[in-house]
């Protein structure tokens, strides 16, 4: 018979869930601003283009797992609302997955502060915008972190492969397998096999699926890529390739030289630095990657990386975006009228996060391990 939870833990998780609900409520009107992409893709997968869905609509920019999940959630308003509720619930779930890896006398306080800082940004991603692909990729990556700590290489590989099946840029998380002391090759092969099983049917049925990795995405002045000097109406053909190569390369350096739980943060930082867009929902994935670093890689009480991420990447929201310059004032108005400065802020954040991760010494595995397994 299992041990009853301690009153302090019950109070902690009741507070986390209540705070998640409050953040979701605040982001609810309007909500699901990007859900139409998933509804369209799911409809194409199940009743239209089938395995040619990515070739027919390369602007989807998601993975097959995301479309399968979207289709399973149902269509219309009911499907959207169901998706938003479930995605809102993933915020507390992320923290619950990481909780056994958080040690020390201030464990509850650290988790409470992490929830306080993480969940507002997470619900921007999960509820306000409803980006299922990013939610799935980050949730699966956090599950992979837990599996690394538990020394379960097969689960690590399956989780990472599924993350890549949800969103291609999750390839940047692959160096996480180096956090294992044994079974690294098995984990890498499982990840590659899982991702291939998801993508190959689409590539074989419609070779044009490869275009989904190089869509014609507008290059906006507020992006890090624009601040780095790249110009043009759309991102160059090498832009997405650079993201898919640079993120795992920097993450590999982190895995080899620093604390492996920083792999997620480094990969996301590089991805956002090289992105042609400046989308508000990016804050959710970045904050989730930062909270992994704060809770597992270091022992400080306040989640400094998550706090910095939430503050620097937070963007003002206006329901009438076309009239944003007329309907805003103060900092919000500054944000919309100085896109070039915003791009440099994002680049500075990315550089600071990579530098922070690389400067973090390795921690003893015994400090973060959970009970072992196969």
PEGINOR-V253246 format. One record per pair of residues at least 24 apart in sequence whose C-alpha atoms are under 6 Angstrom apart, sorted by the first residue. I is the first residue (numbers start at 0). J is the second residue. Records with the same first field share a line. If there is no record, write none. Layout:
# PEGINOR-V253246
I->J ; J
This chain:
# PEGINOR-V253246
19->118
22->119
23->122
26->127
30->126 ; 127
31->126 ; 127 ; 128 ; 129
32->128
33->128 ; 129
34->129
41->66 ; 69 ; 70
50->201
51->205
53->208
54->207 ; 208
57->211 ; 214
58->214
60->211
61->166
62->164 ; 165 ; 166
63->164
64->164 ; 165
65->132 ; 165
83->126
86->125
87->125
100->367
101->294
109->300
113->302
117->286
120->282 ; 283
121->283
123->280
124->280 ; 283
132->165 ; 166
136->162 ; 165
147->179
148->368 ; 369
149->368 ; 369 ; 370 ; 371
150->371
151->372 ; 373
152->182 ; 186
153->186
155->186
156->186 ; 187 ; 189 ; 190
157->189 ; 190
159->190
160->190 ; 193 ; 194
163->194
164->194 ; 197
168->243
171->246 ; 247 ; 266
172->263
174->251
178->259
218->275
219->276
220->338 ; 339
221->277 ; 338 ; 339 ; 341 ; 342
222->275 ; 276 ; 277 ; 342
223->272 ; 273 ; 342 ; 346
224->273 ; 274 ; 275
226->342
242->270
246->270
253->357
257->357 ; 359 ; 360 ; 361
258->296 ; 361
260->292 ; 296
261->292 ; 356
263->288
264->288 ; 289
265->353
268->349
272->346
279->314
282->312
